[in-house]
């Protein structure tokens, strides 16, 4: 016969007992994560205490590493010598692990409002006791925080929690050492004393000793503090870690305050009717101090004026004078009232007075302070509601930054000004940033640039998924849409700046490529123009450095140049990757070369003369050196050249109008057959054949601002026409021609 089942008895557990057995719910998964969560809870309590009085937080975090031997000596635990070794067989690995176990004494000091001496035991020794319940924005609402740090310290090290606090500079400092009764969920005060406040200090200081693993979670702790400095640039954060042992590695970090503008303190507001379910509505009806149902709807709830509330109650058949407790005791009436609140669609949006976003100004300062980006844009969404709870989304997008950051898209998430470091892949902010926004449309290359996306969500109730409170699900459609709109607004702001940056970069690349050809062009032209190569090279370099073809608008008679483009492109410093530049003199210009101390000036734009001589660079030097130019040649002389500024080695230079040997133009009746001479780097002028067809070109007139305009009282001196014999021109005239 199967054995009889024993009788099962119903047991009760206190809240402290439950969380002691299920500490992973509160983020105490392992020693390393427990140390991180302890630091996080203490720091956030300090920030709340300072912000509650409008004071810029000043938080000092000190962590001291203790070995097992140091902890035993502090607690007075004596290590007994083993007499019967057979009792401890097989404990070699366990003994080694025990010797390497580390503990950490964490002390967090702030300049906040302090804690009343009478409230210290319940505030730090009773689980689920807190002051942040209600419909308002808060970093924590569960009443766990410091209590879970105390419970973990009791489990791992066995040491109590020490609290020092002062409410004002003229008040004494209260010191309380307390423990917690797990079964009863009650605080147990071990020491209670008062000392003189000689330092005129106000705030609180908490010290707890817990087991942990600094080495495994050091990067997470530093990352948390850095992101906290981004979202709270008005706070000063300091970390002082002191290790133990021979290989101790101390860490000291300080995140300075960038501004003193603290967000306003969020105030508690009434619940919105759309956020009420039957259970919450029953609790509110039982706790309210209002004498009637109408007064309860007007004062305990938000969403509309009194006239609207009277219409709603009348629609449901409720009497305004009914006592709230009677409605709570009647299940049918309670159910009807809850459904009525959900179905009515004319309530006003939730009140935003219970929210305190960090603000675009502070968010921008925080990003600039810690990331140091090249470009940054911020945006803020209007107040919206999710399941009856108001929320606001603030976002920032940065491009560039510190070189130690990896290239790619990084998403930083914040909820009620708390950095979220874990389970980021499932968060709605990560999904929107990586899948719902086309960054290429805003000229942002997320694969080649360091792009940072910062999303801060503040709400009276963050719709976290799971018990870890580390991410918000994608099914929150209102939050999803608000994040997407904010990121798109940031992208629109960055688009113009990035387009200008890319344009300047292309200009710099063109200028760099243009300067590469100066030595080869100077070497080729000096033989043609019979001028000094160094002077010609300097003139070309000055021309390139001062070239500014971006000003295409008419600037009141400035010198102009004709640019023949082989490809259509936007006119900038260099018009295209392949072009021909012609400097020409007006009709009737004098053939006298300018003096040596005069700068050659380009004449104003004139209509191109029909009669013009053209010389070619032949592969056989077949130009007629004895031929003389037609009479109109002196009035319309020109020198054409073209080259590629591509990165390939197949660089082309074409010179029209001058022969490489004599520099004389051919006869007027000679057919124009432009040839191109290929310039290899360092090869000088190597002549090669080309087809006689040539490339068709289109001309555009653009101002050449690189050549300074003449003084207002002087007419510009035109360029002289070249002499028939290149040998008759001296070096100075050749230099002026090069200019």
C-alpha positions in Angstrom: 0.0 0.0 0.0 1.3 3.4 -0.8 2.3 5.5 2.2 -0.2 7.9 3.4 0.5 11.5 2.6 1.3 13.7 5.5 -0.9 16.7 6.2 0.4 19.9 4.7 0.2 23.1 6.7 -0.1 26.6 5.3 3.0 28.7 6.1 3.5 32.4 6.0 6.6 34.2 5.1 7.6 37.8 5.7 8.7 40.0 2.8 12.2 40.0 4.1 12.2 36.2 4.1 10.8 36.0 0.6 13.4 38.3 -0.9 16.2 36.6 1.0 15.3 33.3 -0.7 14.6 35.0 -4.1 17.3 37.6 -4.2 17.7 37.4 -8.0 14.4 39.3 -8.3 16.2 42.3 -6.8 19.3 42.0 -9.0 21.5 40.0 -6.6 22.3 37.1 -8.9 25.9 36.4 -8.1 28.7 38.0 -6.0 29.8 40.3 -8.9 26.3 41.4 -9.8 25.4 41.8 -6.1 28.3 44.2 -5.6 27.2 46.2 -8.7 23.5 46.3 -7.4 24.6 47.4 -4.0 26.6 50.3 -5.4 23.8 51.3 -7.7 21.1 51.3 -4.9 23.2 53.4 -2.6 24.2 56.0 -5.3 20.6 56.4 -6.5 19.4 57.0 -3.0 22.0 59.7 -2.6 21.0 61.3 -5.8 17.3 61.3 -4.8 18.1 62.8 -1.4 20.0 65.8 -3.0 17.5 66.4 -5.8 14.6 66.4 -3.4 15.9 69.7 -1.9 17.1 71.2 -5.3 20.8 70.7 -4.4 23.3 69.6 -7.0 24.3 66.1 -5.8 27.8 65.5 -4.5 28.3 61.8 -4.1 31.5 60.2 -2.9 31.8 56.4 -3.2 34.6 54.5 -1.4 35.1 50.8 -1.8 37.7 48.9 0.3 38.6 45.3 -0.6 38.9 42.8 2.3 40.2 39.3 2.3 38.7 36.4 4.2 41.4 36.6 6.8 41.0 40.4 7.3 37.2 39.9 7.7 37.7 37.1 10.2 40.1 39.2 12.2 37.7 42.1 12.2 34.8 40.0 13.4 36.9 38.2 16.0 36.6 34.7 14.3 39.5 32.4 15.2 40.6 29.8 12.8 40.8 26.4 14.6 43.5 23.9 13.8 42.2 20.7 12.3 42.8 17.7 14.5 40.9 14.9 12.5 41.9 15.5 8.9 39.6 12.7 7.7 36.7 15.0 8.4 37.9 17.4 5.8 38.9 15.0 3.0 38.1 16.3 -0.5 37.9 19.9 0.5 41.0 21.0 -1.4 39.2 23.1 -4.0 36.7 24.4 -1.5 39.5 25.6 0.8 41.3 27.3 -2.1 38.1 29.1 -3.1 37.5 30.2 0.5 41.0 31.7 0.6 40.4 33.7 -2.5 36.9 34.9 -1.5 36.8 38.7 -1.3 34.6 41.1 0.5 34.0 44.8 0.0 33.2 47.6 2.4 31.1 50.1 0.5 30.6 53.6 1.9 28.4 56.2 0.1 28.3 59.8 1.3 26.1 62.6 -0.1 25.0 66.1 0.6 21.3 65.4 0.5 18.4 66.1 2.9 19.5 63.5 5.4 17.1 61.2 7.3 15.2 61.8 10.5 16.7 59.8 13.3 13.3 58.2 14.2 12.8 57.1 10.6 16.2 55.4 10.2 15.2 51.9 11.4 12.2 51.6 9.1 13.9 53.3 6.2 16.8 50.9 6.2 15.7 47.8 8.1 12.1 47.0 7.0 11.6 45.6 3.5 8.9 47.3 1.3 8.9 50.4 3.5 9.6 53.5 1.4 8.5 57.1 0.6 8.3 56.9 -3.2 4.9 55.2 -3.6 2.3 57.0 -5.6 1.7 58.4 -9.1 5.0 60.3 -9.6 8.4 59.8 -11.3 10.9 58.1 -9.0 14.1 56.1 -9.4 12.8 53.3 -7.2 9.4 52.4 -5.9 9.7 48.9 -4.4 11.2 49.8 -1.1 14.0 47.3 -1.5 17.3 49.2 -2.3 19.3 49.6 0.8 17.3 46.8 2.6 18.5 44.3 0.0 22.1 45.5 0.4 21.7 44.9 4.2 20.2 41.4 3.6 23.0 40.5 1.2 25.6 41.8 3.6 24.1 39.7 6.4 24.2 36.6 4.2 27.7 37.1 2.8 29.7 38.9 5.5 27.5 38.9 8.6 28.1 42.5 9.3 25.4 45.1 10.0 24.6 48.4 8.2 26.0 51.7 9.6 24.1 55.0 9.0 25.4 58.5 9.8 23.2 61.4 9.0 22.5 65.1 9.7 19.5 67.0 8.7 21.2 70.4 8.8 24.6 71.9 9.4 23.7 73.1 12.9 22.2 69.8 14.0 24.2 66.9 15.5 25.2 63.8 13.6 23.2 60.7 14.3 24.9 57.3 14.1 22.8 54.1 14.0 24.1 50.5 13.5 21.2 48.2 12.7 20.5 44.7 11.6 17.2 43.1 10.3 15.1 40.3 11.7 14.4 38.3 8.6 11.4 36.3 10.0 9.6 39.3 11.3 10.8 41.8 8.7 11.6 44.2 11.5 14.8 46.3 12.1 17.0 45.5 15.0 19.0 48.5 16.3 22.4 47.6 17.6 23.9 51.0 18.3 22.3 54.5 18.5 24.4 57.5 19.3 24.6 61.3 18.6 27.8 63.3 18.0 28.7 66.9 17.4 28.6 68.1 13.8 32.0 69.8 13.8 32.3 69.7 10.0 28.9 71.5 9.5 27.8 68.7 7.2 24.4 67.8 6.0 23.5 64.6 4.3 23.8 60.8 4.9 26.6 58.2 4.9 25.9 54.5 4.6 28.4 51.8 5.1 27.8 48.1 4.3 30.2 45.1 3.9 29.2 42.6 1.2 30.7 39.7 -0.7 31.5 40.4 -4.3 33.8 40.2 -7.3 35.3 43.5 -8.3 37.5 42.1 -11.0 34.5 40.6 -12.9 32.3 43.7 -12.6 34.8 46.5 -12.6 34.0 47.5 -16.2 30.2 47.5 -15.5 30.6 49.7 -12.4 32.7 52.2 -14.3 30.3 52.1 -17.2 27.4 52.7 -14.9 29.1 55.7 -13.3 30.0 57.2 -16.6 26.5 56.9 -18.0 25.1 58.3 -14.8 27.4 61.3 -15.4 25.8 61.7 -18.8 22.2 61.7 -17.6 23.0 63.8 -14.5 25.6 66.4 -15.6 24.6 68.5 -12.6 26.1 65.9 -10.2 29.6 65.4 -9.0 30.6 61.7 -8.7 33.8 60.3 -7.2 34.9 56.7 -6.9 37.9 55.6 -4.7 38.6 51.9 -4.8 41.4 50.4 -2.7 42.4 46.8 -3.3 44.1 44.3 -1.0 47.0 41.9 -1.4 50.3 42.2 -3.2 48.7 42.8 -6.7 46.4 45.5 -5.5 45.2 47.9 -8.1 43.6 51.1 -6.8 41.1 53.0 -8.9 40.2 56.6 -8.6 37.7 58.2 -10.8 36.0 61.6 -10.7 33.1 62.8 -12.9 33.0 66.6 -12.5 29.9 68.6 -12.4 29.2 70.5 -15.7 26.1 72.5 -14.6 24.2 73.4 -11.5 20.7 73.3 -13.2 18.9 70.6 -11.3 15.5 69.3 -12.7 12.5 70.3 -10.7 11.2 67.9 -8.1 8.3 65.8 -9.4 5.2 66.1 -7.3 2.7 63.3 -6.6 -0.4 63.5 -8.7 -3.7 61.7 -8.8 -4.2 58.6 -10.9 -5.6 59.0 -14.4 -9.0 57.1 -14.8 -7.5 55.1 -17.8 -4.8 53.7 -15.4 -7.3 52.2 -12.9 -8.2 48.6 -12.7 -10.7 47.1 -10.2 -8.1 46.3 -7.6 -6.4 49.7 -7.6 -9.7 51.5 -7.7 -10.9 49.5 -4.7 -7.7 50.4 -2.8 -8.1 54.1 -3.6 -11.8 54.1 -2.5 -10.9 52.5 0.8 -8.0 54.8 1.6 -9.5 58.1 0.4 -10.5 60.8 3.0 -13.1 62.3 0.7 -16.7 62.1 2.0 -18.4 61.4 -1.3 -17.8 59.7 -4.6 -18.0 63.0 -6.5 -15.4 64.6 -4.3 -13.2 61.5 -4.8 -13.4 61.9 -8.6 -12.6 65.6 -8.4 -9.7 65.5 -6.0 -8.2 62.0 -6.0 -8.2 61.6 -9.8 -7.1 63.6 -12.7 -8.4 63.8 -16.2 -11.0 66.5 -16.4 -13.0 69.3 -14.8 -15.7 68.7 -12.2 -18.4 69.1 -14.8 -17.0 66.2 -16.9 -16.7 64.0 -13.8 -20.4 64.7 -13.0 -21.4 63.7 -16.5 -19.4 60.5 -16.2 -21.0 59.5 -12.9 -24.4 60.3 -14.2 -23.7 58.1 -17.3 -23.0 55.2 -15.0 -26.0 55.8 -12.8 -23.9 56.8 -9.7 -25.0 59.3 -7.1 -22.3 61.9 -6.4 -23.2 61.8 -2.7 -22.5 58.1 -2.3 -19.8 57.2 0.2 -16.7 55.8 -1.5 -16.5 52.9 1.0 -20.0 51.7 -0.1 -18.9 51.5 -3.7 -15.7 49.5 -2.6 -17.8 47.0 -0.7 -20.2 46.4 -3.6 -18.4 44.3 -6.2 -21.0 44.9 -9.0 -20.9 48.7 -8.6 -17.1 48.6 -8.4 -16.8 46.6 -11.6 -19.2 49.0 -13.4 -17.3 52.1 -12.3 -13.9 50.6 -13.3 -15.3 49.7 -16.8 -16.9 53.1 -17.1 -13.5 54.8 -16.5 -11.8 52.6 -19.1 -14.5 53.2 -21.8 -14.9 57.0 -21.6 -12.6 58.6 -24.1 -13.0 62.3 -23.4 -10.7 62.5 -20.4 -7.8 65.0 -20.7 -4.3 63.6 -21.1 -2.4 62.7 -17.9 -0.9 65.6 -16.0 2.9 66.1 -16.6 3.5 67.7 -13.3 4.5 64.3 -11.9 7.4 64.1 -14.4 10.8 65.7 -14.2 12.8 65.0 -17.3 16.5 65.9 -17.3 16.0 68.5 -20.2 17.6 68.8 -23.6 20.1 71.3 -22.2 21.4 69.0 -19.5 21.4 66.0 -21.8 23.5 67.8 -24.4 25.9 68.9 -21.7 26.2 65.4 -20.4 26.9 63.9 -23.8 29.5 66.6 -24.7 31.2 66.1 -21.3 31.6 62.4 -21.4 31.6 61.4 -25.1 33.1 64.6 -26.6 31.4 64.1 -30.0 32.0 66.2 -33.1 28.3 66.7 -33.7 25.4 66.2 -31.4 21.6 66.9 -31.7 18.8 66.6 -29.1 15.1 66.3 -29.2 12.2 65.9 -26.8 8.8 64.4 -27.3 5.5 66.0 -26.1 3.8 64.5 -23.1 2.0 61.3 -24.0 0.4 58.4 -22.1 0.8 54.7 -22.0 -1.9 52.7 -20.2 -2.9 55.9 -18.4 0.6 56.9 -17.2 2.2 60.0 -18.5 5.7 59.7 -20.1 8.2 61.9 -21.9 11.0 60.7 -24.2 14.3 62.7 -24.6 16.9 61.6 -27.1 20.3 62.7 -28.3 22.4 61.5 -31.3 26.1 62.1 -31.4 28.6 61.6 -34.3 32.3 61.2 -33.6 33.8 61.1 -30.1 36.6 59.6 -28.2 39.0 57.4 -30.2 38.8 54.5 -27.7 35.2 54.1 -28.7 34.6 51.5 -31.4 33.1 52.4 -34.7 29.4 51.6 -35.1 26.1 52.4 -33.4 25.9 52.3 -29.6 22.7 52.7 -27.7 22.6 54.2 -24.2 19.3 53.7 -22.4 17.9 55.5 -19.3 14.7 55.0 -17.4 13.8 57.7 -14.9 17.4 58.9 -15.1 18.8 55.4 -14.3 21.3 53.8 -16.7 20.2 50.4 -18.0 23.1 48.2 -18.8 21.7 44.7 -19.1 19.4 43.0 -21.7 19.7 45.9 -24.1 19.0 43.8 -27.2 15.3 43.4 -26.2 14.8 47.0 -25.3 12.5 49.2 -27.4 15.1 51.9 -27.7 17.7 49.5 -29.2 15.2 48.0 -31.6 14.1 51.4 -32.9 17.6 52.7 -33.2 18.9 49.7 -35.1 15.9 48.6 -37.2 13.3 51.4 -37.4 15.5 54.4 -38.4 17.2 54.7 -41.8 20.4 56.6 -40.7 21.7 56.7 -44.3 18.9 59.1 -45.1 20.5 61.6 -42.7 24.0 61.0 -44.1 25.1 59.0 -41.1 27.2 55.9 -41.8 26.8 53.7 -38.8 29.4 51.3 -40.0 32.3 53.7 -40.4 31.5 56.4 -37.8 31.1 56.4 -34.0 27.4 57.0 -33.6 25.9 57.3 -30.1 22.1 57.1 -29.5 20.9 58.3 -26.1 17.3 57.6 -25.1 15.9 58.8 -21.8 12.4 57.7 -20.8 10.7 59.3 -17.7 7.3 58.2 -16.6 5.1 57.7 -13.5 5.3 54.0 -14.2 8.0 52.5 -16.5 6.6 49.4 -18.2 9.5 47.1 -17.5 9.6 43.6 -18.7 10.6 41.0 -16.2 11.6 41.4 -12.6 15.1 42.7 -13.4 13.8 46.2 -14.4 16.4 46.4 -17.2 14.5 46.8 -20.4 11.2 48.1 -21.9 9.3 45.8 -24.3 8.6 46.7 -27.9 4.9 46.2 -27.4 4.6 49.6 -25.8 3.6 51.2 -29.1 3.2 54.8 -27.8 6.8 54.7 -26.4 8.0 53.1 -29.6 6.6 55.8 -31.8 7.8 58.6 -29.5 11.4 57.3 -29.5 11.3 57.0 -33.3 10.1 60.5 -33.8 12.8 61.9 -31.5 15.6 60.0 -33.3 14.3 61.2 -36.6 14.2 64.8 -35.4 17.8 64.4 -34.2 18.8 63.0 -37.6 17.2 65.9 -39.4 19.2 68.4 -37.3 22.5 66.5 -38.0 21.8 66.1 -41.8 22.7 69.7 -42.7 25.9 69.7 -40.5 27.1 66.3 -41.9 26.4 67.4 -45.5 28.5 70.5 -44.9 31.2 68.3 -43.3 31.3 65.9 -46.3 31.4 68.9 -48.7 34.4 70.3 -46.9 36.1 66.9 -46.8 35.6 66.6 -50.6 37.1 70.1 -51.0 40.1 69.1 -49.0 40.6 65.9 -51.0 40.3 67.8 -54.2 42.8 70.4 -53.1 45.2 67.7 -51.9 44.9 65.9 -55.2 45.4 69.2 -57.1 48.6 69.9 -55.2 50.0 66.5 -56.1 50.2 67.6 -59.7 51.9 70.9 -59.1 55.5 69.6 -59.5 54.6 67.7 -62.7 52.7 70.6 -64.2 55.4 73.0 -63.4 58.1 70.8 -64.9 56.0 70.4 -68.1 55.2 74.1 -68.4 58.6 75.5 -67.6 60.0 73.9 -70.8 57.2 75.3 -72.8 57.1 78.8 -71.3 60.9 79.0 -70.9 60.5 80.2 -67.3 61.9 79.3 -63.9 60.5 76.0 -62.6 60.6 77.0 -58.9 58.9 80.3 -59.5 56.2 78.5 -61.6 55.7 75.9 -58.9 55.2 78.5 -56.2 52.8 80.4 -58.4 50.7 77.3 -59.0 50.8 76.4 -55.3 49.6 80.0 -54.5 46.8 79.6 -57.0 45.7 76.3 -55.6 45.9 77.5 -52.0 43.9 80.6 -52.7 41.4 79.0 -55.1 37.8 79.3 -54.1 35.4 78.4 -56.8 32.5 78.0 -54.4 31.4 81.6 -54.7 29.5 81.2 -58.0 27.4 84.3 -57.5 28.5 87.5 -59.3 30.7 89.5 -56.9 30.8 92.8 -58.7 33.3 92.5 -61.5 35.8 90.2 -59.8 38.3 88.4 -62.1 36.8 85.4 -63.7 38.0 82.3 -65.4 36.5 79.9 -67.8 36.2 76.3 -66.7 35.5 73.6 -69.3 34.1 70.6 -67.5 34.4 67.1 -69.0 31.9 65.8 -66.5 29.0 67.6 -64.9 29.7 68.2 -61.2 29.0 70.7 -58.5 31.3 73.7 -58.7 33.5 73.8 -55.7 37.3 74.3 -55.2 37.8 71.9 -58.1 35.0 71.6 -60.5 35.3 68.0 -61.3 37.7 65.1 -61.3 38.7 66.1 -64.8 38.6 69.6 -66.2 40.4 72.1 -68.4 41.1 75.7 -67.1 41.5 78.5 -69.6 42.8 82.0 -68.7 42.3 84.4 -71.6 42.8 88.0 -72.4 40.2 90.3 -73.8 40.1 91.5 -77.4 42.6 94.3 -78.1 44.9 93.5 -75.1 48.4 94.8 -75.3 51.1 92.2 -76.0 53.6 93.9 -73.7 54.5 91.5 -70.8 53.9 93.0 -67.3 56.8 94.3 -65.2 58.6 92.0 -62.8 57.2 93.8 -59.8 53.6 93.7 -61.0 51.2 90.8 -60.5 49.5 89.4 -63.5 45.8 90.0 -63.3 43.0 88.2 -65.1 40.7 90.4 -67.1 37.0 90.6 -66.5 34.8 88.2 -68.3 34.6 88.9 -72.1 33.0 87.1 -74.8 35.3 84.5 -76.3 36.8 85.8 -79.6 36.1 83.8 -82.7 39.6 84.2 -84.1 42.0 82.5 -81.8 45.1 80.5 -82.5 45.6 77.1 -81.0 48.8 75.1 -80.5 49.1 71.4 -79.9 51.5 69.1 -78.2 52.6 66.6 -80.8 54.3 63.3 -80.5 56.7 64.2 -83.3 57.2 67.9 -82.6 55.6 68.6 -85.9 54.6 72.2 -85.0 55.8 74.8 -87.4 58.2 76.9 -85.4 58.4 79.5 -88.1 54.7 80.0 -88.4 53.4 83.2 -87.0 50.0 83.6 -85.3 47.2 85.4 -87.1 46.7 89.1 -86.3 43.9 88.3 -83.8 46.1 85.9 -81.9 47.7 88.7 -79.9 44.3 89.8 -78.8 43.0 86.4 -77.8 45.7 84.2 -76.5 45.0 81.3 -74.3 46.6 78.3 -72.7 44.5 75.2 -72.0 45.5 72.3 -69.8 43.6 69.4 -68.3 44.4 66.6 -65.9 42.7 63.9 -63.7 42.8 64.2 -60.0 41.9 60.6 -59.5 44.1 58.3 -57.4 45.2 56.2 -60.2 48.6 56.4 -61.8 47.2 57.2 -65.3 47.4 60.9 -64.9 46.8 63.0 -68.0 48.0 66.6 -68.8 46.8 68.3 -72.1 48.2 71.7 -73.1 46.5 73.5 -75.9 48.1 76.6 -77.5 51.8 76.0 -76.9 54.4 73.6 -78.3 56.7 71.9 -75.8 59.8 72.9 -77.8 59.1 76.3 -79.2 55.9 77.5 -77.6 54.8 79.0 -80.9 51.3 78.5 -82.2 50.7 76.7 -85.5 49.4 78.4 -88.6 45.9 79.7 -88.6 44.8 77.1 -91.2 46.3 74.1 -89.3 43.6 71.7 -88.0 43.2 71.6 -84.3 44.1 68.1 -83.0 44.4 68.2 -79.2 46.8 65.6 -78.0 47.4 64.6 -74.4 50.8 63.9 -72.8 50.8 61.5 -70.0 52.7 62.5 -66.9 53.9 59.7 -64.7 55.0 60.8 -61.3 58.5 62.0 -61.6 58.7 61.2 -65.3 58.5 64.8 -66.6 56.8 65.4 -69.9 56.4 62.2 -71.9 54.5 62.7 -75.1 52.0 60.1 -76.3 49.5 59.8 -79.2 45.8 60.3 -78.8 42.8 60.3 -81.0 42.0 63.3 -83.0 38.3 63.3 -81.9 38.9 64.5 -78.4 36.3 64.8 -75.7 33.4 67.2 -76.0 33.3 69.8 -73.3 30.8 72.2 -72.0 31.8 75.6 -70.6 30.7 77.4 -67.5 31.8 80.8 -66.2 32.7 80.8 -62.5 34.5 83.5 -60.5 38.1 82.8 -59.7 38.4 84.4 -56.3 41.8 83.0 -55.7 43.3 85.9 -57.8 42.8 89.1 -55.9 40.7 91.7 -57.6 42.4 95.0 -58.6 42.0 98.1 -56.6 38.9 100.1 -57.2 40.8 103.0 -58.9 42.7 100.8 -61.3 41.5 98.9 -64.3 42.7 95.2 -64.4 45.7 94.6 -66.6 44.9 92.0 -69.2 47.1 89.0 -69.8 49.6 89.6 -72.7 49.6 87.5 -75.8 52.6 85.2 -76.1 55.3 86.2 -78.6 55.7 84.2 -81.8 59.1 83.0 -80.6 59.2 81.5 -77.1 62.8 82.4 -76.8 62.1 86.1 -76.9 60.2 86.0 -73.6 62.2 86.4 -70.4 61.7 84.6 -67.1 59.6 87.3 -65.6 57.0 87.1 -68.3 56.9 83.4 -68.0 56.4 83.7 -64.3 53.5 86.1 -64.8 52.0 83.7 -67.3 52.2 80.9 -64.8 50.4 83.1 -62.2 
